[in-house]
Amino acid sequence: MDTANLNIGIKEMATYFANQMKINLGAKVKRKTYRTNWKNGKPLNTRIKSIRANHIASGNLLKSIKVVKGVRGGYGVTMWDYGKYVNEGRDKGKGIPVLAMQRWIQNKGLRPRNLSSGEFKKNTKNSRKAMAFCMNRKIKYFGIEAFPFIEISRKTSVWKYDQVIAKLGKMDLQKEFGVVLKIKR
């Protein structure tokens, strides 16, 4: 059966879905930040603050979101695997691979700060290692809050394209069978 009209609609919807994912990652939303003082690996006190920020750290996840043609026709959206962790969050008790964390710190150009003077220290291998340890300890203790950007984008896309896809499918069926179809909702 010829589904040319339907395929055009599905490709358009997949493109819209991918764009919505990028928009949602870049949108400033309410998030929590934790400032914690530690002693012997346990938090002494924690200040939780709400901020408005996006979910873009390096921009790599955003760049990895692409529309792809399926093997049996149709279209889908791909992205790097760690999009799952942004979408679902990370449970308490689980850290992040230390080498990946150190690489991210280096790519972002983050530098440790001397707490007494407030001056920045040099970005050396040891300082990145120490920062990765501190960040990982916080992640292991508090986890990472989920941001369901995939589900938000899916709902928006389905809401916008539900009727369009139904009409295009109806056109293809009418063309194939030469009959007028009435679709009830």
C-alpha positions, 0 to 999 in steps of 0.5 A: 500500500502506498503511504506517501502522504502518511510518511510525509506527516510522520517525518514532519511530526518526528522533526517537530518532536526533535525540535521540541526536545531541543527547546525543552532542554534549553528552557529555563525551569525550576531546579534545586541546587544543594550547598552542603558542608561535609565531615567524614563523608557525611553531610553536616548541613545542606541548604537547598535553593530553587533556581531557574536554569536550563538542562544544557551542560556541554551542549552535546546532548542537544547536538546529538538529537536527530531525526532518522528514517526507520528500517521499515519506513517511518521516522524516529528520533535518536540522541546520545544514551545519557539523555536517558539520565537527564530524562529519568534522573539518577537515583541516590547511591549511584555516582557517575563514571569518574573519568567522564566527570573529569573530562566534562570538568575540563571541557567546561573549563571549571576551576576550583576556588580557594574557600578562604580567599575566593580566588580560583585555583589552577585547573590541573589534573589533581584539581579536576580529580578533587572536583569530580570526587566532590561532585560525585559524592553529592550525586551519590548522596542526593541523586539527580532530579529528573527532567522528563523532556522526552515525555513533555515533547511527545505529548506536545507533538501528539497533541499537535499532529494527532488529527493531521496524521489521521487525515493523511492516513485516511487520504492514503486509504482512500487513494488505495481503495477508491472509497470515501472513509468517514473516521469517527472520533 
